[in-house]
Amino acid sequence: MSQANTMDEIQKRRTFAIISHPDAGKTTLTEKFLLYGGAIRTAGSVKSRRTQKHAVSDWMEIEKQRGISVTSSVLQFNYDGFCINILDTPGHQDFSEDTYRTLVAADSAVMVIDSAKGVEEQTKKLFKVCKMRGIPIFTFINKLDAQGKDPLELIEDIENALGIRAFPMDWPIGCGKGFKGVYNRLKKHIELFDDGDHGQSIVNTVECDLQDENLADLLGQDLHEKLLEDIELLDMAGDDYSLDQILAGELTPVFFGSAMTNFGVEPFLKAFLDITQPPQPRKSNLGDVQPTKDYFSGFIFKIQANMNPAHRDRIAFLRICSGKFEKGMMTNLVQKNKKVKLAQPQQFLAQDRAMVEEAYPGDIIGIHDPGIFNIGDTLCSSDLKLQYEGIPQFAPEHFMKISTINALKRKQFLKGVSQLAEEGSIQVFKPRFTGAEELIIGVVGVLQFEVLEYRLNNEYGVEIKKQHLPYNYIRWIEQENYDPSKFKLTSDAIVAETEDGNPVLLCQYEWSIRQVIERNEGVVLHETHLRTN
């Protein structure tokens, strides 16, 4: 394929993550994107577990049992001339660090908000990671067909809770049973709501002009007058539309709709694709790497063991950053200076996989991992010592001490814990001054303890005993000439070590962090840690 064709393929790519709090409708919205892209024929709901019609993006057995997303999924489909890669992150309040790492592979993010609840706690955490990277953030306020908060209150909530300015791209007319549709502010027309067959198939949006003489009769006099007042208020007092600010992550375009009934989904998808950019340059130790470089390169942001329990396979997820990927190509694993042939690359529609012959910047491919890859590794087809920016480890919020019940299963126990840590489900710390049989496990959300126990038992045949620990905060310790025997702690704190020997502080109270800094000269306590491979 010529360089011109490769350029065309890059221009088609859009790679984004979907973030939300539990039950805001993220997985439903993801499925509706697939529906419009022709990747699925009918939409399955997370709620319909009784009929075994599980969400397309949920593949792990524990997810099907609980009806929630536990691990990030990668979905690729085509729509309207674009090749779209969706990184579907778990929205459950007990999600894992895997969620954070997945955001590093995205070029933009779609934030789903429940119209009845506004901005919720998990949304704030995920938004913080997106904001840290400066990526564009698009907001879809969902469930307009149910009773919710006033739209102006929702916009104010986004701006105050997240510290980002918001521009409503459209504006709802009524809500709940009285929901009539939205006014598209850029196109200056009204899109009328029709629940059709309750979201099972594609719906067409009926459009009419704001000046239509029959509009008052169509909407009702009260709704018509309120719409005109709202539009005037937004035009006078709201933020101006700015493409540059959107692309810089400083302004979020806001859309209203209902993923369950499909209303607003296709207009949102079209506007999103129109605004977002193809893959952009990525930062590395050699400067910004353009996607149009003639050499292939990418980084590993996720590792998933046992996606197919029958084969006990292990897949590394690779975000392509430059050049063209071809099946069977020889690459250099830069961190280990090791030649690796990528012989069985795969792409995903959740649990369905397809062998891929070629791929381009923005694409996510899965490669077989014989145990040589780590999160953050760079693969490159040239002999350049190229390394993409490392992927940070984020601070866990819950901690547990675990050990194996059966000492004869110690080897399987350590293997399982190590593999789950590499996936990003858990972080592992070694307590000082205790027996080597015990490990401290840190997680972002407590569900990961359940996932840990479930997977150790089902995939590695290991039963564990566990003890919840009272710590709420962790900080990575940086101090010149650090001496653990002289390090001064508060009564609620301990020092442990990461798997690669770095010291960490665990404590119950936030004030302890300040106390430890005051008691130890020259110490710096980090909330995130950049892993070095």
C-alpha positions, 0 to 999 in steps of 0.5 A: 500500500502506498504512503498516500493510502496509509495517510488516508487510513490514518485520517479515518481513525478515531480512538476514544474512551467512554467514561461514566459513573455506574448506571449512567448508560455508558454500555448502552450508548456503546452498543448503540454506536455499534448498532449504527455502525452495523456491527450488531443487529439488535441491542442487548441490555445489561439489565436483561441477564435473565434472558442471557442477552448480556451486553456486547462489551461484557465478556468475563463470566463474573460480569455476566453474573453481576450485570456490570462491566469489570474490565475494559473492552476494546471495540472496533467498527466502521461508520460513515467512512470512519474506522472507530476504536472504542475503549469501553471502560468499567463504570462500576464504582469498584472499577480498577486501575486498568480503567485509568491506564486505558484512558492513556491509549485514547485520543479523546473521551466521551463522558456519559452523565445521568440526567437525574443525578448529574456529575457523580464521584467516579466520573470526577476521578476519570475526568481528572485523568482525562484532564491531566492528559489534556484530551478533548472531552465530549459530554452526553447527558443521558436518560432524557426520556426519564425525569431528571434535573433542570438542564441549566442545573446540569450544565452548572454542575459540570462546570463547578464539579469538573472545572471545565466550561461547557457548551450545549450543542443542543438543548432539551425540550421537556423531559421525562414523559413530556420529552419532545426532542432537542434544539440543535444550536449549531444547525438551528433546527429542532429534532423531534423525539420518537421512541420507535421500538424502544431502541432495538433498532435504528431510528430516524430523527424528524427535523423541523425549523424553529420558525415553523408556524406549527411549532407552538401547536406541536410542542405546546404553548408552555414548552414553546415559550420556555424553549425560546427563553432558554435559547435566548439565555444561552446565547446571551450568557453561555460560553461561545463555541470554540473548536480550539478550546474543545480540542485542547480539553478546555471546553466540553461540548454537551449533547442531550439524548436517550441511549436506551431509545436511541434518540440523539445517539446518531446526531451525537456520533456524527457531531463527535466524528466531525469535531474530533481529530485523527491520531495526533503525535505522541510524546516519547524520549525522542520527542513527538512521534508523528503517526505518519512516520514510515516506521511502525511503533506503539505501546502496550497499555493493557495485559489480559490473562485468560481471555479464553479460559480453555487456552489460558492465553495472555493478550497484550493490548497495543496502541499503534502510534506510527506507521503501518502494522502488518501481520508477522512483522518483526519488531524491537521490544525496546525496553528489553532490546529483544526482537519480537515477531507479531505473528497472531495479531487480533482485533476485538468486538468484546469477546469476539476476535478476528485475525488482523492482517494490517492496522494503522495509528489509532488502532488497538490490536491484541498480541500474544504475550508469552510472558515478556511484555509489561505495561508501558513497553514500546514496540518499534520496527526500526532500531531506534531506542524509542520509548513512549512516555511511561504509564503512571500507576495511580494511588489505590484506595483500599488495601487487604493482606492476603496469603494462600490457604494451601502452602503447596499452592504457593507457586500458583498463588504468586503467579496469579497475583503477579499476572493480575497485577500486570493486567492492572486489576491490583497493585502488590506491596510487600510488608516490611518486618513480616513473613514472606507468605503475606502480600498487601494488595491495593485496589482502586475499587473494592470489587477488585478484591472479589475479582481477585478471589474469583479469578485466583480460585477459578483460573489458578486453583488457589484459595486465599485467606484475607484481612482487610487493612484500615489504610485509605491513602498511599504515597510513593516515597522519594528521598535522597539517601532514604533509610527505612530505619530512620524514616519517621512515621505517624501512629496510623502509618506503615512503610511497604515496598512495591514489587520492584523495591520502591518504598511506599507510605500507607496511612489511614488519615490524610493529615498523616501525609503532611505529618510525614513530610514535616518529620522527614527532611527532603522527602517527596510523597507522590500520588502517582508513580511512573513505572520503569520497565 
